[in-house]
């Protein structure tokens, strides 16, 4: 399977315009950067905490656009689901009793595993993992600060 196309915003942050200028899609759709960082009402408290933690940073890097709101909300909710399932595993243990009385893996452990995989996949899309972040080269700050414009 071929690797997924990287968004132009990430390519620019990673310096690809200097190293591989032909790989920059100058005609890529450019949805507006999120100005309203109020999380969707559907997010639970833990997911809202994740939104509040990463949202401002992603907005400053121009990686959170209006088109990305639902994907970012899914990232936040995936973490919340992981945290809830992990708490259940800690409380009940990794093994539980099956229908025939035999020890079986706690179903919450599978939920936690799947939720963490979803979170990590989405975190990579937003440059929130060490390897994806290591490829980002932020431009020097100038007088045209996005935070000032959005304030």
C-alpha positions as CSV (number, residue, x, y, z in Angstrom):
1,X,0.0,0.0,0.0
2,X,1.4,3.4,-1.0
3,X,1.9,6.0,1.8
4,X,-0.8,8.6,2.3
5,X,-0.3,12.0,0.8
6,X,0.9,14.4,3.4
7,X,-1.1,17.7,3.7
8,X,0.6,20.7,2.3
9,X,0.6,22.5,5.7
10,X,2.7,19.6,7.1
11,X,5.0,19.6,4.1
12,X,5.6,23.3,4.5
13,X,6.2,23.0,8.3
14,X,8.7,20.2,7.6
15,X,10.6,22.3,5.1
16,X,9.6,20.3,2.0
17,X,9.2,23.5,0.0
18,X,13.0,24.0,0.3
19,X,14.1,20.4,-0.1
20,X,11.5,19.2,-2.6
21,X,9.6,22.2,-4.1
22,X,8.0,20.1,-6.8
23,X,6.2,18.1,-4.2
24,X,4.2,21.0,-2.9
25,X,0.6,21.2,-4.2
26,X,0.2,24.9,-4.6
27,X,-3.5,24.4,-5.6
28,X,-4.5,22.3,-2.6
29,X,-7.8,23.3,-1.0
30,X,-7.1,25.6,1.9
31,X,-10.0,25.5,4.4
32,X,-10.0,28.4,6.9
33,X,-8.1,27.9,10.1
34,X,-10.4,27.3,13.1
35,X,-11.1,30.5,14.8
36,X,-13.7,29.2,17.3
37,X,-12.0,26.6,19.6
38,X,-15.1,25.7,21.4
39,X,-15.2,21.9,21.3
40,X,-18.3,20.1,19.8
41,X,-21.0,19.5,22.4
42,X,-20.9,15.8,21.7
43,X,-17.4,15.4,23.4
44,X,-17.4,14.1,26.9
45,X,-15.3,15.9,29.6
46,X,-12.1,14.0,29.0
47,X,-12.3,14.5,25.2
48,X,-12.9,18.2,25.8
49,X,-9.8,18.3,28.0
50,X,-7.8,16.9,25.1
51,X,-9.4,19.4,22.7
52,X,-8.4,22.3,25.0
53,X,-4.9,20.9,25.4
54,X,-4.0,20.4,21.7
55,X,-6.5,22.7,19.9
56,X,-4.6,26.0,20.5
57,X,-1.3,24.5,19.4
58,X,-2.7,23.0,16.2
59,X,-4.4,26.3,15.4
60,X,-1.1,28.2,15.8
61,X,0.5,25.7,13.4
62,X,-2.4,26.1,11.0
63,X,-3.1,22.4,11.2
64,X,-6.6,22.7,12.6
65,X,-8.9,23.9,10.0
66,X,-12.7,24.0,9.7
67,X,-12.5,20.9,7.6
68,X,-10.5,19.1,10.3
69,X,-12.9,19.7,13.2
70,X,-14.6,16.3,13.2
71,X,-11.3,14.4,12.7
72,X,-9.8,16.3,15.6
73,X,-13.0,15.6,17.7
74,X,-12.6,11.9,16.8
75,X,-9.0,12.0,18.0
76,X,-10.1,13.6,21.3
77,X,-12.9,11.1,21.8
78,X,-10.6,8.2,21.0
79,X,-8.3,9.2,23.8
80,X,-11.3,9.5,26.2
81,X,-12.5,6.1,25.3
82,X,-9.0,4.7,25.8
83,X,-8.7,6.4,29.2
84,X,-12.1,5.0,30.3
85,X,-11.4,1.5,29.1
86,X,-7.9,1.6,30.7
87,X,-9.5,2.6,34.0
88,X,-11.9,-0.3,33.8
89,X,-9.0,-2.7,33.2
90,X,-7.1,-1.3,36.2
91,X,-10.2,-1.7,38.4
92,X,-11.2,-5.1,37.2
93,X,-7.9,-6.6,36.1
94,X,-6.7,-7.8,32.7
95,X,-8.4,-11.1,33.1
96,X,-12.0,-11.8,34.0
97,X,-14.1,-14.9,34.3
98,X,-15.6,-16.3,31.1
99,X,-19.0,-17.9,30.7
100,X,-17.6,-21.4,31.5
101,X,-15.7,-20.1,34.5
102,X,-12.4,-19.9,32.7
103,X,-10.1,-16.9,32.8
104,X,-10.5,-14.7,29.7
105,X,-9.1,-11.4,28.6
106,X,-11.1,-8.4,29.9
107,X,-13.1,-7.1,27.0
108,X,-12.2,-3.6,28.2
109,X,-8.6,-4.4,27.3
110,X,-9.6,-4.8,23.6
111,X,-11.6,-1.6,23.7
112,X,-8.6,0.2,25.2
113,X,-6.3,-1.3,22.5
114,X,-8.6,-0.3,19.6
115,X,-9.2,3.2,21.0
116,X,-5.4,3.7,21.4
117,X,-4.8,2.6,17.9
118,X,-7.4,5.0,16.6
119,X,-5.9,7.8,18.7
120,X,-2.4,7.1,17.4
121,X,-3.5,7.0,13.8
122,X,-5.2,10.3,14.1
123,X,-2.4,11.8,16.2
124,X,0.0,11.1,13.3
125,X,-2.3,12.9,10.9
126,X,-2.1,16.0,13.1
127,X,1.6,15.8,13.8
128,X,1.2,14.8,17.4
129,X,3.5,11.8,17.6
130,X,7.3,12.0,18.1
131,X,8.1,10.8,14.6
132,X,5.6,12.9,12.8
133,X,6.6,16.0,15.0
134,X,10.3,15.4,14.3
135,X,9.7,16.1,10.6
136,X,8.1,19.5,11.3
137,X,10.2,22.6,10.9
138,X,8.3,25.6,12.2
139,X,8.9,28.9,10.4
140,X,10.5,31.8,12.3
141,X,7.9,34.0,14.0
142,X,7.2,37.2,12.2
143,X,5.0,40.3,12.7
144,X,2.0,38.4,11.2
145,X,1.2,36.3,14.2
146,X,-1.8,34.0,13.8
147,X,-2.7,34.3,17.4
148,X,-2.8,38.1,17.2
149,X,-5.1,37.9,14.2
150,X,-7.4,35.4,15.8
151,X,-7.6,37.2,19.2
